[in-house]
């Protein structure tokens, strides 16, 4: 396994699919995010942009919250080799500043996503523990049934042997 150094990212990324619009020089590009952090987005978009191009990013948060508006810079724009429903370009946008309460709203949203992920992981562990306990219980039951079958066979053999011995004794005495 290769050595991995310390995490270089300053903010955690969250796999969240959010619709967005990038505006720059009268051009509008729509798409959906692959992952989001407080420092930027990685996304799929419908059109090309120049790298280092200044953009305004409008992220639509779920549950009818106001959209988050951030000014940023395009740091990546690559055409995709395979078609994607959200667009034919992979985009990376680095946020420089948020407008109004955008950073707070995005931060709260990402905290909620983080809690949901943590709860999902804990639920997954609980389900895994339950499956392992069920498997262990089934294995014990299977072993117990096997043991009971073995005991029944032994009893039958003993009974047959006793009957055979009784018959031999009767023959000897008669």
C-alpha positions as a Markdown table, in Angstrom:
| # | Residue | x | y | z |
|---|---|---|---|---|
| 1 | Unk | 0.0 | 0.0 | 0.0 |
| 2 | Unk | 1.5 | 3.4 | -1.0 |
| 3 | Unk | 2.3 | 5.9 | 1.7 |
| 4 | Unk | -0.2 | 8.7 | 2.0 |
| 5 | Unk | 0.9 | 11.9 | 3.5 |
| 6 | Unk | -1.3 | 14.2 | 5.6 |
| 7 | Unk | -4.5 | 15.5 | 4.1 |
| 8 | Unk | -3.7 | 18.7 | 2.2 |
| 9 | Unk | -7.3 | 19.9 | 1.9 |
| 10 | Unk | -8.3 | 22.7 | 4.3 |
| 11 | Unk | -12.0 | 21.8 | 4.2 |
| 12 | Unk | -13.8 | 18.5 | 4.1 |
| 13 | Unk | -15.6 | 17.6 | 0.8 |
| 14 | Unk | -19.0 | 16.2 | 0.8 |
| 15 | Unk | -20.6 | 14.2 | -2.0 |
| 16 | Unk | -23.6 | 16.2 | -2.7 |
| 17 | Unk | -25.5 | 16.7 | -5.9 |
| 18 | Unk | -26.7 | 20.3 | -6.0 |
| 19 | Unk | -27.8 | 22.2 | -9.1 |
| 20 | Unk | -25.8 | 25.3 | -9.9 |
| 21 | Unk | -25.4 | 28.2 | -12.4 |
| 22 | Unk | -22.0 | 29.7 | -13.3 |
| 23 | Unk | -22.2 | 33.2 | -14.7 |
| 24 | Unk | -19.3 | 34.9 | -16.4 |
| 25 | Unk | -19.1 | 37.6 | -19.1 |
| 26 | Unk | -22.8 | 37.2 | -19.9 |
| 27 | Unk | -22.4 | 33.4 | -20.3 |
| 28 | Unk | -24.4 | 31.0 | -18.1 |
| 29 | Unk | -23.5 | 27.4 | -17.5 |
| 30 | Unk | -25.8 | 25.0 | -15.7 |
| 31 | Unk | -24.9 | 21.7 | -14.1 |
| 32 | Unk | -24.8 | 19.8 | -10.9 |
| 33 | Unk | -22.1 | 19.3 | -8.3 |
| 34 | Unk | -20.1 | 16.1 | -7.6 |
| 35 | Unk | -18.8 | 17.3 | -4.3 |
| 36 | Unk | -18.9 | 20.5 | -2.3 |
| 37 | Unk | -16.8 | 22.2 | 0.3 |
| 38 | Unk | -16.6 | 25.7 | 1.8 |
| 39 | Unk | -13.6 | 26.3 | -0.6 |
| 40 | Unk | -15.3 | 25.3 | -3.8 |
| 41 | Unk | -17.1 | 22.7 | -5.9 |
| 42 | Unk | -16.2 | 19.9 | -8.3 |
| 43 | Unk | -19.1 | 19.6 | -10.8 |
| 44 | Unk | -20.4 | 18.6 | -14.2 |
| 45 | Unk | -21.4 | 21.4 | -16.5 |
| 46 | Unk | -22.9 | 21.9 | -19.9 |
| 47 | Unk | -20.3 | 24.2 | -21.4 |
| 48 | Unk | -16.6 | 25.0 | -21.5 |
| 49 | Unk | -15.0 | 27.8 | -19.5 |
| 50 | Unk | -11.5 | 29.1 | -19.5 |
| 51 | Unk | -9.3 | 28.2 | -16.6 |
| 52 | Unk | -8.6 | 31.1 | -14.2 |
| 53 | Unk | -11.8 | 32.7 | -15.4 |
| 54 | Unk | -13.7 | 34.7 | -12.8 |
| 55 | Unk | -17.2 | 33.4 | -12.2 |
| 56 | Unk | -20.2 | 33.9 | -10.0 |
| 57 | Unk | -21.5 | 30.6 | -8.7 |
| 58 | Unk | -25.1 | 30.2 | -7.6 |
| 59 | Unk | -25.7 | 27.0 | -5.7 |
| 60 | Unk | -29.3 | 25.9 | -5.1 |
| 61 | Unk | -29.6 | 24.4 | -1.7 |
| 62 | Unk | -32.4 | 21.9 | -1.0 |
| 63 | Unk | -35.5 | 22.5 | 1.2 |
| 64 | Unk | -36.3 | 25.9 | -0.4 |
| 65 | Unk | -33.4 | 27.8 | 1.2 |
| 66 | Unk | -32.1 | 30.9 | -0.5 |
| 67 | Unk | -29.4 | 30.1 | -3.1 |
| 68 | Unk | -25.8 | 30.5 | -2.1 |
| 69 | Unk | -23.9 | 33.0 | -4.2 |
| 70 | Unk | -20.1 | 33.0 | -4.3 |
| 71 | Unk | -17.5 | 34.7 | -6.5 |
| 72 | Unk | -14.8 | 32.4 | -7.6 |
| 73 | Unk | -12.3 | 31.2 | -10.2 |
| 74 | Unk | -12.5 | 28.2 | -12.5 |
| 75 | Unk | -9.5 | 26.0 | -11.7 |
| 76 | Unk | -10.4 | 23.1 | -13.9 |
| 77 | Unk | -12.5 | 22.5 | -17.1 |
| 78 | Unk | -12.1 | 19.3 | -18.9 |
| 79 | Unk | -14.3 | 17.7 | -21.5 |
| 80 | Unk | -15.6 | 14.3 | -20.4 |
| 81 | Unk | -14.9 | 11.3 | -22.6 |
| 82 | Unk | -18.3 | 9.7 | -21.7 |
| 83 | Unk | -21.6 | 11.5 | -21.7 |
| 84 | Unk | -22.9 | 12.5 | -18.3 |
| 85 | Unk | -26.5 | 13.6 | -17.7 |
| 86 | Unk | -25.4 | 16.8 | -15.9 |
| 87 | Unk | -23.1 | 18.1 | -18.6 |
| 88 | Unk | -20.2 | 17.2 | -20.9 |
| 89 | Unk | -17.5 | 19.1 | -18.9 |
| 90 | Unk | -15.9 | 18.4 | -15.6 |
| 91 | Unk | -15.5 | 21.7 | -13.7 |
| 92 | Unk | -13.7 | 22.8 | -10.6 |
| 93 | Unk | -14.4 | 26.2 | -9.0 |
| 94 | Unk | -12.5 | 27.7 | -6.2 |
| 95 | Unk | -14.6 | 30.2 | -4.0 |
| 96 | Unk | -12.9 | 33.5 | -3.2 |
| 97 | Unk | -15.8 | 35.2 | -1.4 |
| 98 | Unk | -19.4 | 34.7 | -0.6 |
| 99 | Unk | -22.2 | 37.2 | -1.0 |
| 100 | Unk | -24.5 | 38.1 | 2.0 |
| 101 | Unk | -24.9 | 35.0 | 4.3 |
| 102 | Unk | -23.9 | 32.5 | 1.7 |
| 103 | Unk | -20.9 | 31.1 | 3.6 |
| 104 | Unk | -23.0 | 30.6 | 6.8 |
| 105 | Unk | -25.8 | 29.0 | 4.9 |
| 106 | Unk | -23.5 | 26.6 | 3.0 |
| 107 | Unk | -21.6 | 25.8 | 6.3 |
| 108 | Unk | -24.9 | 24.9 | 8.0 |
| 109 | Unk | -26.0 | 22.8 | 5.1 |
| 110 | Unk | -22.6 | 20.9 | 5.0 |
| 111 | Unk | -22.8 | 20.4 | 8.8 |
| 112 | Unk | -26.3 | 18.8 | 8.3 |
| 113 | Unk | -24.9 | 16.6 | 5.5 |
| 114 | Unk | -22.0 | 15.6 | 7.8 |
| 115 | Unk | -24.4 | 14.7 | 10.6 |
| 116 | Unk | -26.5 | 12.7 | 8.1 |
| 117 | Unk | -23.4 | 10.9 | 6.9 |
| 118 | Unk | -22.3 | 10.1 | 10.4 |
| 119 | Unk | -25.8 | 8.8 | 11.3 |
| 120 | Unk | -25.9 | 6.7 | 8.1 |
| 121 | Unk | -22.4 | 5.2 | 9.0 |
| 122 | Unk | -23.6 | 4.5 | 12.6 |
| 123 | Unk | -26.8 | 2.8 | 11.3 |
| 124 | Unk | -24.6 | 0.8 | 8.9 |
| 125 | Unk | -22.5 | -0.4 | 11.8 |
| 126 | Unk | -25.5 | -1.3 | 13.8 |
| 127 | Unk | -27.0 | -3.2 | 10.9 |
| 128 | Unk | -23.6 | -5.0 | 10.4 |
| 129 | Unk | -23.4 | -5.9 | 14.1 |
| 130 | Unk | -27.0 | -7.3 | 13.9 |
| 131 | Unk | -26.2 | -9.3 | 10.8 |
| 132 | Unk | -23.1 | -10.7 | 12.4 |
| 133 | Unk | -25.0 | -11.6 | 15.6 |
| 134 | Unk | -27.7 | -13.2 | 13.5 |
| 135 | Unk | -25.1 | -15.2 | 11.6 |
| 136 | Unk | -23.5 | -16.3 | 14.8 |
| 137 | Unk | -26.9 | -17.4 | 16.2 |
| 138 | Unk | -27.8 | -19.3 | 13.1 |
| 139 | Unk | -24.4 | -21.0 | 13.2 |
| 140 | Unk | -25.0 | -22.0 | 16.9 |
| 141 | Unk | -28.5 | -23.3 | 16.0 |
| 142 | Unk | -27.1 | -25.3 | 13.1 |
| 143 | Unk | -24.4 | -26.8 | 15.3 |
| 144 | Unk | -27.0 | -27.6 | 18.0 |
| 145 | Unk | -29.3 | -29.3 | 15.4 |
| 146 | Unk | -26.3 | -31.3 | 14.1 |
| 147 | Unk | -25.4 | -32.3 | 17.7 |
| 148 | Unk | -29.1 | -33.4 | 18.3 |
| 149 | Unk | -29.1 | -35.5 | 15.1 |
| 150 | Unk | -25.9 | -37.2 | 16.2 |
| 151 | Unk | -27.4 | -37.9 | 19.6 |
| 152 | Unk | -30.5 | -39.4 | 18.0 |
| 153 | Unk | -28.4 | -41.6 | 15.7 |
| 154 | Unk | -26.4 | -42.9 | 18.7 |
| 155 | Unk | -29.6 | -43.6 | 20.7 |
| 156 | Unk | -31.0 | -45.6 | 17.7 |
| 157 | Unk | -27.8 | -47.6 | 17.5 |
| 158 | Unk | -27.9 | -48.3 | 21.2 |
| 159 | Unk | -31.5 | -49.4 | 21.0 |
| 160 | Unk | -30.8 | -51.6 | 18.0 |
| 161 | Unk | -27.7 | -53.1 | 19.7 |
| 162 | Unk | -29.8 | -53.8 | 22.9 |
| 163 | Unk | -32.5 | -55.5 | 20.8 |
| 164 | Unk | -29.9 | -57.6 | 19.0 |
| 165 | Unk | -28.3 | -58.6 | 22.3 |
| 166 | Unk | -31.7 | -59.5 | 23.7 |
| 167 | Unk | -32.4 | -61.7 | 20.7 |
| 168 | Unk | -29.0 | -63.4 | 21.1 |
| 169 | Unk | -29.8 | -64.1 | 24.7 |
| 170 | Unk | -33.2 | -65.5 | 23.9 |
| 171 | Unk | -31.6 | -67.9 | 21.3 |
| 172 | Unk | -29.0 | -69.0 | 23.8 |
| 173 | Unk | -31.6 | -69.7 | 26.5 |
| 174 | Unk | -34.0 | -71.5 | 24.2 |
